[in-house]
Amino acid sequence: MTISSSWDHIDDLIGKLRALTHASRQPSSDLPLEWDRNGVILRNADVIITHCEVNDRHGTGVHMQKMFRDCPNILSIRSEDRYDGRQSFGLLALRISHPDADPAAARLRIAKAMGKSTAGRILCVAYLPSDAHSALALHEQSGAPLCTYIVDDQNICVDRFPDQLLGRLFEKSGLRLVNSPEMREAYEEKFGMPVYYMPPVAPSYVLPRELQTPPADADPAHGVIIGNIWGRSWVKRLCRTVRDSGIRLTWYFPGDRRDLAVSSAELQACGIALKEPVPEEELVQVLRGSLFTVAPTGTLERGDDLRWVAKLSLPSRIIYLIASSHIPVLVLGNRQTAAARFVEQFGVGLVADYDRSSFQDAVRRITAHDENMEMRRRAATAGPRFSDEGAAEWIWKSLAAGRPIDRRFEDLMPQR
């Protein structure tokens, strides 16, 4: 296990405070935890393994926080820190890295880190090889059933996850999930095992009960962007596309501005205003009051720095956008990306090239009243099907059954 830092200590204190809060709300006979002089001991914990901290700075973190928000017995394991150790997820949070590929060493690290805590079920959101080593070691030691969930491909389009290691993880998994139809086909073909579709889901509490329409005076030349844009080349292309187009974008950006490929001033000069994150209630109201949103993705060309993300990974923000606000989505990039295929499959948006003329034409079309309303109606129909209501329990029950317990997500896939 990595050396403790001040943030690790804070994480530990937060975990203990959560445990106390949980204990105060539950009958003593139902407590999933115990105490010893070293702190919290979880029994039969739901172990969630991720590559980094679970927080609101990245899509996977937001997804895990919301989907498992009602689960009281989470033990979180991460492989590394990318956000100064800041995490608010789980009764107990551990950071465990495996710099070598030695299974025996991994088992020793896991045993030491877990202490007296025990695993009841394991979900590995596999991204780094270290995630797989933790999952395999814990599964072999505890016998707890293991589910692997691939959100971002690291094996098909990019060679960052060894075939042998991922194949072993798949073999040991009672359930294998991926977040896009494109990823499912690629992994089934390569590894020859059943892989099932589970798209990102949207929190049920933001799903509106009626069709959301913007006010009559909504500006057709003003769109919004939410979340991170991971490809540096995507940001540069976006800036060139929007510049001098007569269209303005407001970008609610949760990340570190130092990581951007262009400065805030350059973005402003291109017509893109960066904004700090706002409370979810306020963000949803902004989305519902806007005519369109822009979702940049990859071009799949040789110079695309995150081709592997664009090709197979479905951005969770797109699900959130259509489900929470019914807002039409304009995807910038290649039509063969997972994002573009999704909006065209469900008819909830348009796809345009990183070209000023193409962008302007797409904005005119997506803001035209009749087309805009038709896309919203389709989003209102599709949105509830992506609700996270019962999604966590769906994973665990499907893991116990060794297959999806129903066709809740399978029926959302396009026909092959």
Phi, psi and omega in degrees: 000148183289160182294139182291143175243178178299325179291326176299319180296317178297316177305316182296318178296318178299316179300319180292321177297320178298318180299319178296318179298315179298317182297325182289343183261348188244147171299144186301329182290343182261003185296131177271005186227162175224181180228148163220190186293344179266357176120217188284140170237120178260137178251132179052046183291152167275107185267122178249118182255123178230167183282334181212188183303143174267107180208187185267018181267352180209158189300316181297320178298314178298316181301312181295317180301314185285317184294325183254022185296335182259008181268120190275350193235049184270130168247119185260131174239131176234155183270332183204167175256127174239352183228046177058026177078011185279116182212141175225068186205126176094148173290334179218131182237126182238145173245119185225122177243153182233087183293340177253177180249029185270111181301323181295318178295323178297319179296322178295316180297316180297315181299318180293317182291320182289330182059235181268357178289150181232153181261135174259322179211153184230130170241118179253111175273082194287125178224315178253150174308325180299326177299316180295319179298319178296314182296314181295317180297315181292320178297316182291324181285320188263336187076006181292139179297146188238130172245133175253132181234116179262116178260318179237120181297132174231013186231321186279304185268349179213143187263071181242355181229109185305137180305316184296319181292314180293323177299319178294319178298316178298318181298322183278350184274131176284344179209134180238122183238148173222163191257009176211152176300323180297319179292321180301311181299317182295317183285323177296318181295320184284317188258350174065030177232154178297131177232137186244155184269123168225102182288169169303151180237156181254144181298134185299332184288347178259358180285121180284158181270348181221165181301131180264123179234141180287162178296159183299333182265015177301138186281117180288350179256016182228114178244176181233155172230140174234152173084184179280150167246104193286328182280121178297324178292330179294319180295317179296317178295319178301314181300314180295325183290318184281331183306131176061021180270346186082007181245136180248145178233139172251123186249113175274102194251118184269352189268194178271121183298339178292342181273353182289149180285338177228158183283164177300321181295320178295318178298317179300319180294335179274353182099017181242115181262122177279137177231147175292155176303147178239163177305148186304319181301318180291318180298316180298321178294322176299314181297317182291339179265003183252152183280331182201161175232153180247134179234093178292141175220194187274163176265346183065015175277171182302324182276003179286112187288341178231049179303322183293331175286313186294322188294314191240344187262129177270118181297130181296335182296328181295318176299315181299318182298309184287326183285321185277331193226348182061023184280132177296144186248126175258108179272128174259123180143198185283142180292345181269005176283159180297322180296313182295316180298323181295310184294329178283324178300315183267356177066034184252014180181191181230166177236135179223156175284164171284073182214131187302316182294316178298319179296313181299318180296318180295321178295319177300317181291317187286339179262353175298134192307307186297315181292320179300316181291324179295319177297321179296320178297320178294320178296321179295328178284317184282324188310308182299338180287346178254019179293146177274007179303114179074010185293320179297315179294328176300319178298310185294319179292323177293323176298317179296326181276343182079011179193164177302135183284346176204182183260027182310315182259326181303323182288349176277345182287145174293153177296140181285000000 
